[in-house]
Amino acid sequence: MYPGVALLAIIVQLTIIIGVIVFAVKLLNRITEIAGSQKSIAESQAKLISLLSKKQTTQDSADS
């Protein structure tokens, strides 16, 4: 009986360890995905600011 309980305890521990590793990998992938999205948003905002400054410069030249 005791070998069966010991084996069950080892299986439970391995299952928990594997679950933690899978969770960590999925979390890392999600964080990487979010970082990529944030980079894309920052690039889009930089382009928007560039376009707005060009538009402002063009309007200032036309007003003069």
Backbone bond lengths (Angstrom), bond angles and torsions (degrees), N, CA, C in turn:
res aa  C-N    CA-C-N  psi(-1)  N-CA   C-N-CA  omega(-1)  CA-C   N-CA-C  phi
1 M - - - 1.447 - - 1.525 111.14 -
2 Y 1.308 116.27 -41.14 1.458 118.33 -178.24 1.524 113.44 -65.46
3 P 1.333 119.45 -37.89 1.473 118.11 176.47 1.535 111.71 -60.92
4 G 1.310 117.31 -35.98 1.467 120.83 178.28 1.510 111.65 -65.48
5 V 1.331 117.05 -41.45 1.468 121.39 179.06 1.521 109.98 -67.06
6 A 1.339 116.36 -41.21 1.462 120.46 179.16 1.523 110.23 -63.94
7 L 1.311 116.99 -42.22 1.470 120.88 178.43 1.524 110.52 -63.82
8 L 1.306 116.91 -42.06 1.462 121.04 178.25 1.528 110.56 -62.38
9 A 1.338 117.24 -41.43 1.457 120.96 178.85 1.526 110.80 -63.60
10 I 1.325 117.41 -40.23 1.469 120.96 178.40 1.522 110.54 -65.93
11 I 1.311 116.88 -41.55 1.474 120.53 178.85 1.523 110.86 -63.33
12 V 1.322 116.82 -42.13 1.473 120.39 179.04 1.528 110.18 -63.55
13 Q 1.330 117.12 -43.71 1.463 119.91 179.75 1.525 111.21 -63.54
14 L 1.326 116.70 -43.82 1.470 119.83 178.21 1.526 111.62 -62.72
15 T 1.323 116.02 -39.34 1.460 120.12 178.31 1.529 110.58 -62.21
16 I 1.315 116.68 -43.22 1.473 120.83 178.96 1.521 110.28 -64.17
17 I 1.326 117.45 -43.93 1.469 120.89 -179.78 1.528 110.57 -63.20
18 I 1.328 116.64 -44.54 1.469 120.39 178.65 1.528 110.12 -63.44
19 G 1.323 117.27 -40.71 1.460 120.79 177.67 1.515 112.20 -61.55
20 V 1.310 117.22 -41.97 1.463 120.92 178.63 1.525 110.29 -64.34
21 I 1.325 117.31 -42.37 1.464 120.65 179.58 1.523 110.93 -64.12
22 V 1.318 117.28 -44.06 1.472 120.70 178.71 1.522 110.24 -62.52
23 F 1.327 117.25 -43.01 1.458 121.00 178.35 1.525 111.07 -61.21
24 A 1.332 117.07 -43.13 1.463 120.99 -179.38 1.526 111.11 -64.08
25 V 1.325 117.26 -41.26 1.464 120.36 179.34 1.527 110.83 -65.87
26 K 1.326 116.96 -43.63 1.469 120.04 178.29 1.522 111.06 -63.94
27 L 1.327 117.11 -39.79 1.456 120.96 178.37 1.524 110.81 -64.51
28 L 1.314 117.32 -42.32 1.460 121.38 178.18 1.527 111.17 -62.55
29 N 1.327 116.44 -42.46 1.471 119.83 177.40 1.522 111.19 -62.52
30 R 1.311 116.97 -40.86 1.475 120.84 -179.74 1.525 110.72 -66.63
31 I 1.327 116.38 -41.28 1.467 120.05 178.94 1.530 109.95 -64.02
32 T 1.332 116.86 -40.59 1.469 120.74 177.59 1.524 110.66 -62.64
33 E 1.316 116.29 -40.92 1.463 121.17 178.55 1.531 110.83 -63.90
34 I 1.317 117.10 -42.62 1.469 121.44 179.04 1.527 110.19 -64.77
35 A 1.333 116.67 -40.54 1.465 120.18 178.89 1.529 110.52 -62.27
36 G 1.321 117.15 -40.44 1.467 120.64 177.10 1.520 111.62 -63.32
37 S 1.321 116.39 -40.41 1.464 120.31 177.98 1.521 110.99 -64.53
38 Q 1.326 116.56 -41.94 1.466 120.31 179.16 1.528 110.61 -63.40
39 K 1.325 116.83 -38.86 1.472 120.80 178.69 1.526 109.70 -63.75
40 S 1.326 116.26 -42.95 1.459 120.81 179.50 1.533 111.04 -63.32
41 I 1.314 116.63 -41.23 1.468 121.04 178.08 1.521 110.58 -63.43
42 A 1.333 116.68 -42.55 1.467 120.29 179.97 1.529 110.80 -64.17
43 E 1.324 117.15 -40.89 1.460 120.25 177.87 1.527 111.17 -64.14
44 S 1.324 117.30 -40.71 1.463 121.16 178.33 1.523 110.85 -63.41
45 Q 1.326 117.04 -41.14 1.464 120.23 178.86 1.522 111.06 -66.53
46 A 1.316 117.44 -36.91 1.466 120.46 177.81 1.529 110.27 -64.34
47 K 1.335 116.81 -41.60 1.469 120.33 177.42 1.524 110.54 -64.18
48 L 1.330 117.12 -40.69 1.454 121.30 179.46 1.525 110.82 -62.23
49 I 1.317 116.29 -44.85 1.465 120.27 178.92 1.523 110.42 -62.69
50 S 1.329 116.83 -40.66 1.463 120.73 178.44 1.532 110.51 -61.57
51 L 1.318 116.21 -45.86 1.469 119.72 179.11 1.522 111.91 -63.88
52 L 1.321 116.37 -40.81 1.465 119.58 179.52 1.527 111.51 -65.77
53 S 1.330 116.75 -38.10 1.467 118.63 178.95 1.524 110.94 -69.03
54 K 1.348 117.29 -36.18 1.466 120.29 176.17 1.530 110.24 -64.76
55 K 1.326 115.68 -41.44 1.466 120.14 179.12 1.520 110.39 -63.64
56 Q 1.326 117.19 -42.83 1.458 121.23 179.24 1.522 110.63 -63.62
57 T 1.332 116.54 -41.93 1.471 121.01 178.29 1.520 110.58 -62.58
58 T 1.330 116.74 -41.59 1.466 121.12 179.62 1.530 110.45 -65.29
59 Q 1.322 116.93 -41.57 1.459 120.62 179.24 1.524 110.63 -66.72
60 D 1.320 117.85 -40.14 1.458 121.10 178.78 1.523 111.05 -64.41
61 S 1.344 116.83 -37.14 1.466 120.71 178.54 1.528 110.46 -68.79
62 A 1.323 116.88 -38.23 1.455 121.13 -179.76 1.527 110.76 -70.66
63 D 1.326 117.34 -33.41 1.462 120.39 -179.69 1.514 111.89 -72.68
64 S 1.315 117.56 -26.10 1.480 120.47 -176.17 1.485 113.21 -75.65
